[in-house]
Amino acid sequence: MATDAGMLALWDPQSFTGIVDHDTWDPQLGEDEDVERHIRTGSLVPINIRSDGAFGVLVRVGGPDRPGRLTERESRHRLVSSEAYSFCSSGQVWLSGIEAVGAEAWPGTVQFDLPVGRYAVVIHLIAWEDEAGSVNEDGTPSVTALPDFVALVSPASSERDRFRTDVETFDRPGEPR
């Protein structure tokens, strides 16, 4: 998944049907406070380290009896995890760079079904390069390399009422919350 705007996002396409060009995108997502508004409503989850580039993102969906979890291998190389974000699915979730959020899927937008409902999404940053054999001689990821990010999507429990709403996915070390 690639972005030239410094942020990837998981998003509900039904929440952005009014975005059809840059003139309709900019007032909805052009500033951090605009993005935060969509985060608070549960229509968008940022995968944001404020860096352009191409990233590997794995989305794992859990169920009510089996929440999404990291594998043992992913856990060994996890650098940091976000607090849970709220996500309200209308039946699908799309993954793209923030610049591609809108009514029509851009080439490269990943689309998958997600039953209607409210979910908790936790993003994990993985230090995949630390694993032996994960980097080819030319510096590219090997075919067995872990992704940069693992997004765990699980049904939100009814007692959970607080979710992360920050545009930056991870707290910086030493920053007060």
Salt bridges, closest charged atoms under 4 A:
ASP32 OD2 - ARG50 NH2 2.70
ASP34 OD1 - ARG37 NH1 3.43
GLU72 OE2 - ARG76 NH1 3.33
GLU74 OE1 - ARG60 NH1 2.88
GLU83 OE2 - ARG164 NH1 3.06
GLU83 OE2 - ARG177 NE 3.28
GLU131 OE1 - ARG73 NH2 2.80
GLU131 OE2 - HIS77 NE2 3.81
ASP166 OD2 - ARG164 NH2 3.39
ASP166 OD2 - ARG177 NH1 2.30
GLU168 OE2 - ARG50 NE 2.93
GLU168 OE2 - ARG172 NH2 3.44
ASP171 OD1 - ARG164 NH2 2.96
ASP171 OD1 - ARG177 NH1 3.55
GLU175 OE2 - ARG172 NE 3.91
